[in-house]
Amino acid sequence: MGPVTRPRTDPAGPFAGATALVTGGGSGIGLATARMLAARGAAVACVDLDPSAVDGPLTGLRGDIADDGVAEVVAEAAELLGGLDILVNHAGLLARGSFEGNPLDEWRRVFEVNVLGTVRVSRAAMPWLRASARSGRDPAIVNTCSITALVGMPGGAVYGASKGAVYSLTLSMAADLLDEGVRVNCVAPGPVDTPWVRRELAAAPDPEAALKAVHARQPNGRLITADEVAEAICHLAGPLSAATTGTVHVIDGGLLGLRVPQRP
């Protein structure tokens, strides 16, 4: 199957002529990132367990990053797009519970997706990213981490440990690929207003009180938006970040670094 020409919203944008693959691109931050990349000129494929919400000009592909078969989906995306210049490893699982509270099977399930899933997709994408570098382009990988990787939070052991591994993996990947011209960075969002987080809040005994408590903890007084995280991902993947690799970009409304009175 030959490459398919996809319409671009801005053929003169900063990503004009670039090709991108976004995992977890069926909703939330992943979909916001894919749409932003496309609006700035990239041809974008989204891999998701449920890509039904992926609309034009994006290409939606069904795939599970917890399955070794995802390598075939990555190859399909690269063939459809005519190569890969950008990989956004966003797909992941949320988990709650202390280090004692979750059975080991839950630890394995979360690490299988959040850590090994990132490894699977990145490995599968490397032939095309290396080809991009050899052609004189600026290929980039952006992984989705979390502030839970950088600060201890009650009930966040499984998720935080998996995202801590993603942070460490990002640094190692950046070091391994430095001489090959492939940049690797990660974003570390705080609480983001996504369907995922809304479902978690809805499951609380008092969803309205839970949402109010999240807002009160935020120094900026609100949840982060998916577009704000997508903007950071696009910046790290873009031409203005050509000298940036091995970094973590925190987008959390000041939660990690500021100590201000809690809002009422």
N, C-alpha and C positions, 0 to 999 in steps of 0.2 A: 504494500500500500504506500503510495507516495505522499509527500507532505501536503497538507491542506492549507490554503491561504485563508486566514481569518481576518475579518474586518477589524480595524483598530480605530479607537475613538479619536486619538491624536497621533497621526503619523509623524508629527514633528516633535513628539514628547521625548522626555529623557530616556525612555525605554524603547524608542522606535527601533524596530528590527530585532529586538531581543525576544527570547523565548523563555517561558517560566513554567515550572511545575509547583503546585501548592498542594500539600497533603492536608487533609481535614478542611478542604476547600468548599464543603457543602453548606456551611453555615458559620455564623459568628465571625471571629477574627479571620479565619481562613478565607471565607467568602469575601469579606471586606477587603482583604489584601489582594485577592485575585482580581476583584473589580477595579481596585486602584491601580494595579500594575497594567491592566488592560486599558484603562482610561488614559494612561500615560504612554501608550504605544506598544506594549508587549503583547505577544500572542501567548495565551495562558491556558494551561490544562489543570483541572482540579481533580484530585483523587480523593474519594470519600466512600464510606460504607453506604451512604445514601446521597448520590449526586443529583437528586431530582430537582433541587432548588437552583442548580447551576444553569444560568441562562446565557444567551449570546451577548457578546462575542466569545464567551468562555466555552471551553470544551470540558464536559463532565465525564469522568471515568470511574466506574465502580472498582474499589480495591480495598484490601484489608492489610494494613502495614504490619499486623501481627502474623501474617502468613508469608512464607518465603516466596509464594507465587506473585507477590506484589512486584517483584523484579520484572515480570512480564508486562505488568501494567505501566511501569516506568518506561520500558522499551517502547510500548505502544504510544505513550504520550510523546516521547522524543521523535518517533517516526511521524506522527501526525503534525507536530510542530516544525519539524525539520531541524531538530537539534535541541539542546538545552543550555541556556546561559545562566539561569537562576533556579535554585531549588529552595523552597520554603518548607521546612519540616515543621508543620504545625499540628498535625493530628496527635491526639493524646487522650488519656483517661484521667478523670478526677477521682480521688479516693479520700475518704475520711477515716480517722481513727489513729490511736496512739500506736507506738511500736509494739505494744503487747496486744492491743485490741483487734488487730487484723490477723486472720489466719495466714499462714505462709503462702497458701494458694492465691490469696489476694495480692500479696507482694509480688508473686511471680507474674500474675496477670497484668499488673500495672507496669512492671519493668519490661515485660514482653512488648508492650505497646510503646511506652514513653521513651525507653532507652533502645531496646533492640530494634524497634520499628524505625527509629531514626537511623540506626546503623544500616538496616536492610535497604532503605530507600536511598540513602547517601551512596552506599556501595554500588547499587544498581545504576545510579545517575553518573558515576564518575567517568565512564568512557566518553560521554557527551560533554561533560564539563571540561575534561582534559582537551577535547577537540576544540572547544570554545576558546580555551587559553592559548592553544597553539595557533589559532586563527587571529590572535591579537586582540581578542575581546577581554572583558573583565568579569569572568564567571564568579558567582558568589553563592554561598549557602548561608541561609539564615535559619537558625533553630529557635523554637519557642521554648524558653525556660520559664521561670516564675520567681517572684520574690521569695517564695517559700524555700527556694534553694539557698537563699542568702541570709535568712533569719529564721529562728525557731518559732513555730506557731503551735499552740495546743491542738492536738488532733490532726496534725499535718505530717506525720512521720512517713507514711508510705509515699504520698504524693511529693512531699518535699525532698525525700531521699532520691526519688526517680528524677526529679528536676535538677537536683544537685549533680547527679550523674550526667545529665544532659549538658550542664554548664561545664563540667570537667571534660566531657567528650568534645565540646566545642573548642576548648583550648587545645586539646591534643590534635584534633582534626586540622585546626589552623596551623599548628606547628608542622604537621606532616605534609600539608599541601602548600606551604609557603613558597617553596622553590618551584612549584608547578604552576603558580599564578592563579590558584583558586582561593579566594578569600572565604573565611568562615567566622561568623559572628552569631550572637544570640540576643533575643529580647527577653526581658524579665518583667512581665506585666504584674501589676497588683490586681485587685478585684475589678473585673471587667463586666460591663452590662451586656451579657450574651444570653442566648436561650439556655445554655448550659447552667450558668449561674442563676438565672431566673427559676429554673426547675429546682435547683438546690434550695432556694429561698422559699419556693412554693411548698416544699416538703416540711418546712419548719412548723412547729405548733401554731405560731402566730407570724405568718409571712410578712405582714406589714411592719410588725415590730422588728423582725429580722432585717428587713431592708433598711429601716431607720437606723438600726445599730451599725450596719455596714457603712452607711453614709456618715454616721457620727465618728467612726474610727478614722475616716479619711481626712487628712489635713486640708485637702481641697474641698471637702464637704460632699463628694459625690463619687459614684462609680466611674471608672475609666470607660471610654467608649471604644468599640471595636475599631472605628476609623482612626483613633489616636494611636492604637497599637499598630495598625496597618501602615500608618505614616512612618513610624519608626522602622518597620521592616523594609519598606520601600527605600527609605534613606540608606540603610545598611547595604541593600542590594544594588543601589544605584551608583552612577558614575562619580558623584561627589564624595563617595566613601572609598575611592580607589586605594587610599592609604590606610584603610581601617580593617584590621583582621585580629581575631582573638580577643574580642571585647564583648561585654554584656551591657546592653542598653536598658536601663530601668525606666519603666513607665508606670508610675504608681501613685501619682498625685501627692508625692512627698511622704508616703507611708513609711518607707524604709529609712530615710535620712533625717526626717524632721520630728522634733518632739514639741508638739504644741498642745494647748488645752483641748480636751475632747469636746466636740460640739454637743450642745444639748439635744 
